[in-house]
Amino acid sequence: MQGKTVAQRKATVQQVAIAAAAFAKLAGKSLALEDLNFGEKEKHLAALKGTPRLCRRKRQLSSFGYSVLGQAIHGRALLETVPVAEVHPAFISVIGRIKYAKR
């Protein structure tokens, strides 16, 4: 999302939320969001003061508004009456492996 204006980012996030909620409603499934916390990553970056990669990494973290995406998905899911569950990130891959494993 780097290089886009605030309005372009917001429009992109809203389009993704609309598509996700519509797909979930059509499939009759609920949505699952990873409950991400970038606090540890920001603390780690604060310890890297003076390194050339610091500015780039901070820009990457701040340019993608994960909370904005979560709010957009929650809002659209509410309008579409689709349930949303926030799941610990480690469990997303476990659920996927179990659900899509060859039987």
C-alpha positions as CSV (number, residue, x, y, z in Angstrom):
1,M,0.0,0.0,0.0
2,Q,3.1,2.1,-0.1
3,G,2.8,5.0,-2.5
4,K,-0.9,5.3,-2.3
5,T,-2.9,8.2,-0.9
6,V,-5.0,7.8,2.3
7,A,-8.2,7.7,0.2
8,Q,-6.8,5.0,-2.1
9,R,-5.8,2.9,0.9
10,K,-9.2,3.3,2.4
11,A,-11.0,2.4,-0.8
12,T,-8.8,-0.7,-1.3
13,V,-9.5,-1.9,2.3
14,Q,-13.2,-1.3,1.9
15,Q,-13.3,-3.3,-1.4
16,V,-11.5,-6.2,0.3
17,A,-13.9,-6.1,3.2
18,I,-16.9,-6.1,0.9
19,A,-15.6,-9.0,-1.2
20,A,-14.7,-11.1,1.9
21,A,-18.1,-10.6,3.6
22,A,-19.9,-11.3,0.3
23,F,-17.9,-14.5,-0.3
24,A,-18.5,-15.7,3.3
25,K,-22.2,-15.0,3.1
26,L,-22.5,-16.8,-0.3
27,A,-20.6,-19.8,1.1
28,G,-22.5,-19.7,4.3
29,K,-19.3,-19.6,6.4
30,S,-18.0,-17.2,9.0
31,L,-14.9,-15.0,8.7
32,A,-11.7,-15.5,10.9
33,L,-9.3,-12.7,11.5
34,E,-5.8,-13.1,13.0
35,D,-5.6,-11.2,16.3
36,L,-2.2,-9.5,15.4
37,N,-0.3,-7.3,17.8
38,F,2.6,-5.3,16.4
39,G,3.7,-4.0,19.8
40,E,6.6,-6.4,20.1
41,K,7.8,-5.6,16.5
42,E,7.7,-1.9,17.3
43,K,9.8,-2.4,20.5
44,H,12.3,-4.4,18.5
45,L,12.5,-1.6,15.9
46,A,13.0,1.0,18.6
47,A,16.1,-0.9,19.6
48,L,17.6,-0.6,16.1
49,K,18.0,3.2,16.2
50,G,20.6,4.4,13.8
51,T,20.4,1.5,11.3
52,P,19.5,2.3,7.7
53,R,16.8,-0.3,7.5
54,L,14.9,1.2,10.4
55,C,13.0,3.9,8.4
56,R,11.9,1.4,5.8
57,R,10.7,-1.2,8.4
58,K,8.8,1.5,10.3
59,R,7.2,2.7,7.1
60,Q,6.1,-0.8,6.2
61,L,4.5,-1.3,9.6
62,S,2.7,2.0,9.6
63,S,1.6,2.0,5.9
64,F,-0.6,-1.0,6.4
65,G,-3.4,-0.3,8.8
66,Y,-4.3,-3.7,10.1
67,S,-6.7,-2.2,12.6
68,V,-8.4,-0.3,9.8
69,L,-8.8,-3.6,7.8
70,G,-10.3,-5.3,10.9
71,Q,-12.7,-2.5,11.5
72,A,-13.8,-2.6,7.8
73,I,-14.3,-6.3,7.9
74,H,-16.2,-6.2,11.2
75,G,-18.5,-3.4,9.9
76,R,-19.2,-5.1,6.5
77,A,-19.8,-8.5,8.2
78,L,-22.3,-6.9,10.5
79,L,-24.2,-5.4,7.6
80,E,-24.1,-8.8,5.8
81,T,-24.9,-10.7,9.0
82,V,-21.7,-12.8,8.8
83,P,-20.1,-13.9,12.0
84,V,-16.5,-12.9,12.6
85,A,-14.0,-14.6,14.9
86,E,-10.7,-13.2,16.0
87,V,-8.2,-16.1,16.3
88,H,-4.6,-16.3,17.6
89,P,-2.3,-16.2,14.5
90,A,-0.7,-19.6,15.4
91,F,-4.0,-21.4,15.2
92,I,-4.9,-20.2,11.6
93,S,-2.2,-22.4,10.1
94,V,-3.2,-25.4,12.3
95,I,-6.9,-25.0,11.4
96,G,-5.9,-24.8,7.7
97,R,-3.7,-27.9,7.8
98,I,-6.4,-30.0,9.5
99,K,-9.3,-28.7,7.4
100,Y,-7.5,-29.1,4.0
101,A,-5.5,-32.3,4.7
102,K,-5.8,-35.1,2.3
103,R,-8.1,-37.8,3.7
